[in-house]
């Protein structure tokens, strides 16, 4: 009898403890549980940006990249495509936040909130809202090829055709092939002309140019219409070397010499290395009703768009 009474007492006690939160008017949600909250925080990815005092949450970092790399006036679908490409590039370059990344054109330009406020002044609230919406609507989404992050290169404006990874570096990547991007011709950055006096020109080169040299210089053009190499006599330069030396927008260039003025003129088409997604091409596609996914599948071949699970990294 005593054992039976004790059993009833224990059962009653357990029931009372279970009902205690209800009696006190408390309700627990899954998100309130400490273990879940800790897991979410532990799995958040932070990006270390050179020059910034503290590491930055991934999505906050992507906000700063999209704001710096693409005009805020662009359509949201173009901004979303940029967000996914920038997120992918950041995670690939930093090994999911383990390595710092420079906020430069060679990597990805990044503007923190103070810089965005300074750039946008009174337009900051509206511009920030538009960028943040594009980030939130693509949160965690990345580009994969064979289940691995791709090197999601992008550029401002092509010369009407994007450059392949092989054409750029000699290393072939199946997802970075040359594709047509004719709409880039409407970009304000599509064409440019830069000029030097012959004296200024010669100050840039390790060899001395004479007026007659401009008639015998040879440009070897690759399949995307860009200069693969330039040759003057026994001197040979890669197109990328010439672009860096002259500080011109692209490797699609032509060189001419005006004997009357004594000036050298270099005309270019395109802006940037030309590999991967063209930003002005993305804007044109978005203006024609294409989604971010359609834009990305066009510029990066045979890729998948998936959401990462930070807790698996």
CORUR-V775204 format. One record per helix or strand. SS is the DSSP state (A for helix, B for strand). FROM is the first residue (numbers start at 1). TO is the last residue. If there is no record, write none. Layout:
BEGIN
<<SS;FROM;TO> <SS;FROM;TO>>
END
This chain:
BEGIN
<<A;2;23> <A;30;32> <A;34;43> <B;46;47> <B;49;49> <B;56;57> <A;58;69> <A;76;94> <B;101;101> <A;113;136> <B;141;145> <B;148;149> <B;154;155> <B;157;157> <B;161;161> <B;163;163> <A;165;169> <B;180;180> <A;182;186> <B;191;197> <A;198;204> <A;213;216> <B;218;221> <B;227;232> <B;235;238> <A;239;246> <B;253;258> <B;263;269> <B;271;271> <B;275;275> <B;277;278> <A;279;287> <A;292;299> <B;304;307> <A;310;312>>
END
